[in-house]
Amino acid sequence: MPKFTTIDEAVKLIKDGDTIMIGGFLGCGSPLKFCEALSKTGVKDLTLICNDGGFPEGAGPTGQNYGAAWLIANHQIKKIVATHVGINPNIAKQNFDEKTLEVCLIPQGSLAEMIRADGNGLGGVLTPTGVGTLVEDSPYCLGKQTINGRDYLLMAPVHADFALIGCTKTDKAGNCWYGGTTSNFNIVMATAADTVIVEPDEIVEVGEIAPEDVRTFGMLVDYVVK
């Protein structure tokens, strides 16, 4: 059974130098309140694995930092592994101008499969995506193989200390349901981290989520934040 706690208590679990995954796609499905709270702790030198860097202040649906953008704005991230960072100019500024942020870009489908591979105990992912591009030079590319005359890249599994995911409903056993497209990276990330922290929009009684609607099982969840 997961532990139910407050966001203020849960953010204390994350320490300097940890690797964190943050679910979401442009903030949709991200643990928004948790990201903001973590930005106020002063924790630093984090490695962030995510789809994107969220929306910076002045953009997006709220006009303030949105999702992972809180942590990037506060220079708490030393390395970001992502698929698309163009909507957050702070990433380019910290990478090219300030030289304070390492950026590793991975094709979106490849990153999702690399996370899934770790969660399922696989040694890597063979994919044709990225052959002949800079992806071959990525530290996550373990080499190239030719199968039936076609070249593939062997991409390493991706693991984190913490997976921070947002969902629509969590029951009191930790089972999670995601509304619409909020599932995105959350489902695979919940399988590929030492500690999984869930921020639901709503906490419900066991049985209120139909078994066939459970997308992340409670046995994967360590903490649920209220």
C-alpha positions in Angstrom: 0.0 0.0 0.0 1.3 3.5 -0.8 1.9 6.1 1.8 -0.5 9.1 1.6 1.3 12.3 2.5 1.5 16.0 1.7 3.4 17.5 -1.1 5.6 19.4 1.3 6.7 16.2 3.0 7.1 14.3 -0.3 9.5 16.8 -1.9 11.9 16.3 1.0 12.6 12.8 -0.4 14.4 14.2 -3.4 18.1 15.1 -2.7 20.9 16.8 -4.6 22.1 14.8 -7.6 19.1 12.6 -7.9 17.6 11.5 -11.3 14.0 12.3 -11.7 11.4 11.4 -14.3 8.5 13.8 -14.8 5.5 12.6 -16.7 3.4 14.8 -19.0 3.3 16.2 -22.5 3.6 20.0 -22.4 2.4 19.8 -18.9 -0.6 17.6 -19.7 -0.3 14.8 -17.1 2.5 16.5 -15.2 2.4 16.7 -11.4 2.0 20.5 -11.6 1.8 21.3 -7.8 4.6 18.9 -7.0 6.9 20.6 -9.6 6.2 24.0 -8.1 6.8 22.8 -4.6 10.1 21.1 -5.6 11.3 24.3 -7.1 11.1 25.9 -3.7 13.3 23.4 -1.9 16.7 24.4 -3.2 17.5 20.9 -4.3 20.0 21.0 -7.2 22.1 19.1 -9.7 19.2 17.0 -10.7 19.1 14.9 -13.9 15.6 15.4 -15.5 14.1 12.8 -17.8 10.9 14.1 -19.5 9.2 14.6 -22.8 9.8 18.4 -22.8 10.7 21.3 -20.5 7.2 22.6 -19.9 6.2 26.2 -20.5 8.3 29.0 -19.1 6.9 32.1 -17.3 5.0 34.2 -19.8 3.8 31.3 -21.9 1.5 28.4 -21.6 -1.9 28.1 -20.0 -1.1 29.9 -16.7 1.4 32.6 -17.7 3.8 31.3 -15.1 6.2 28.4 -15.1 4.3 25.2 -15.9 5.4 21.7 -15.1 9.1 21.0 -15.3 9.8 24.6 -16.3 9.8 25.5 -12.6 12.9 23.5 -12.0 14.7 24.7 -15.1 14.0 28.3 -14.3 15.6 27.9 -10.9 18.7 26.2 -12.4 18.0 23.0 -10.4 18.6 20.8 -13.4 22.2 19.9 -14.5 21.2 17.5 -17.3 17.9 17.1 -19.2 17.1 14.0 -21.3 14.1 15.0 -23.4 12.5 14.8 -26.9 11.5 18.4 -27.5 12.7 21.5 -25.7 11.9 24.3 -28.2 9.0 25.8 -26.3 11.3 26.6 -23.3 14.0 29.1 -24.3 15.5 28.8 -20.8 16.9 25.4 -21.9 18.8 26.9 -24.9 20.0 29.8 -22.8 21.4 27.6 -20.0 22.9 25.2 -22.5 24.4 27.5 -25.2 25.0 30.7 -23.3 25.5 29.9 -19.7 27.0 26.4 -20.2 25.2 25.2 -17.0 22.8 22.6 -18.5 23.6 19.5 -20.4 21.0 18.6 -23.0 20.5 15.1 -24.4 17.8 14.9 -27.1 16.3 11.5 -27.8 13.5 10.7 -30.4 10.2 10.7 -28.6 9.2 7.1 -29.4 12.7 5.9 -28.6 12.7 7.5 -25.2 9.3 6.0 -24.3 10.5 2.6 -25.4 13.8 3.0 -23.5 11.9 3.8 -20.3 9.6 0.8 -20.9 12.6 -1.4 -21.5 13.9 -0.6 -18.0 10.5 -1.2 -16.4 10.3 -4.6 -18.1 13.8 -5.8 -17.4 15.0 -5.6 -21.1 18.6 -4.9 -22.0 17.7 -2.2 -24.6 15.7 -1.3 -27.6 16.5 -1.8 -31.2 15.1 0.9 -33.4 15.8 2.3 -36.9 14.9 5.8 -35.7 18.0 8.0 -35.6 20.3 5.9 -37.8 22.7 8.2 -39.6 22.0 11.2 -37.3 23.4 12.7 -34.1 21.5 10.1 -32.1 24.3 7.7 -32.9 26.6 9.9 -30.8 24.3 9.9 -27.8 25.6 8.3 -24.6 22.4 6.3 -24.6 23.2 4.7 -28.0 25.0 1.4 -27.3 25.9 0.7 -31.0 24.4 -0.2 -34.3 23.3 -3.6 -35.6 22.2 -4.8 -39.0 19.3 -7.2 -39.1 17.9 -8.6 -42.4 19.8 -5.9 -44.2 18.4 -3.0 -42.2 20.4 -0.9 -39.7 19.1 -0.4 -36.1 20.4 1.5 -33.1 20.6 -0.3 -29.8 19.3 2.2 -27.2 20.0 1.7 -23.5 17.2 1.3 -20.9 16.5 4.4 -18.9 16.0 4.4 -15.1 15.5 7.0 -12.4 15.6 7.5 -8.7 12.1 9.0 -8.7 9.2 9.0 -11.1 6.9 12.0 -10.5 3.6 11.4 -12.3 0.2 13.2 -12.4 -3.1 11.4 -12.8 -6.8 12.1 -12.8 -7.8 9.6 -10.0 -6.0 7.5 -7.5 -7.8 5.1 -5.2 -6.7 4.4 -1.6 -4.8 1.3 -2.8 -2.7 3.5 -5.2 -4.4 2.4 -8.4 -4.3 5.2 -11.0 -6.6 6.2 -13.8 -5.7 8.8 -16.4 -8.2 10.9 -18.2 -7.7 11.4 -21.9 -4.1 11.8 -23.0 -2.7 12.5 -19.5 -1.4 8.9 -19.5 1.4 9.7 -22.0 4.8 9.0 -20.4 3.3 8.4 -16.9 2.5 4.8 -17.4 6.0 3.7 -18.4 7.7 6.0 -16.0 5.9 4.4 -13.1 7.6 1.2 -13.9 11.2 2.5 -14.2 12.1 4.3 -11.0 13.1 3.3 -7.5 10.4 5.5 -6.0 7.1 6.5 -7.6 5.3 9.6 -6.4 1.8 10.3 -7.7 -0.1 13.6 -7.6 -3.8 12.9 -8.4 -6.5 15.4 -9.1 -8.8 13.3 -6.9 -8.4 10.5 -4.4 -11.3 8.0 -4.4 -12.3 4.8 -2.6 -11.2 1.4 -3.7 -13.6 0.1 -6.3 -14.5 3.5 -7.7 -12.0 2.9 -10.5 -13.1 -0.1 -12.6 -10.4 -2.8 -12.8 -10.2 -2.5 -16.5 -9.6 1.3 -16.2 -6.5 1.0 -14.0 -3.4 2.0 -16.0 -0.9 2.2 -13.2 -1.3 -0.5 -10.5 -1.0 0.4 -6.8 1.9 -2.0 -6.2 4.0 0.3 -8.3 3.2 3.5 -6.3 5.2 4.4 -3.2 3.6 7.8 -2.3 0.4 9.6 -3.1 0.4 13.3 -2.4 -2.8 15.0 -1.3 
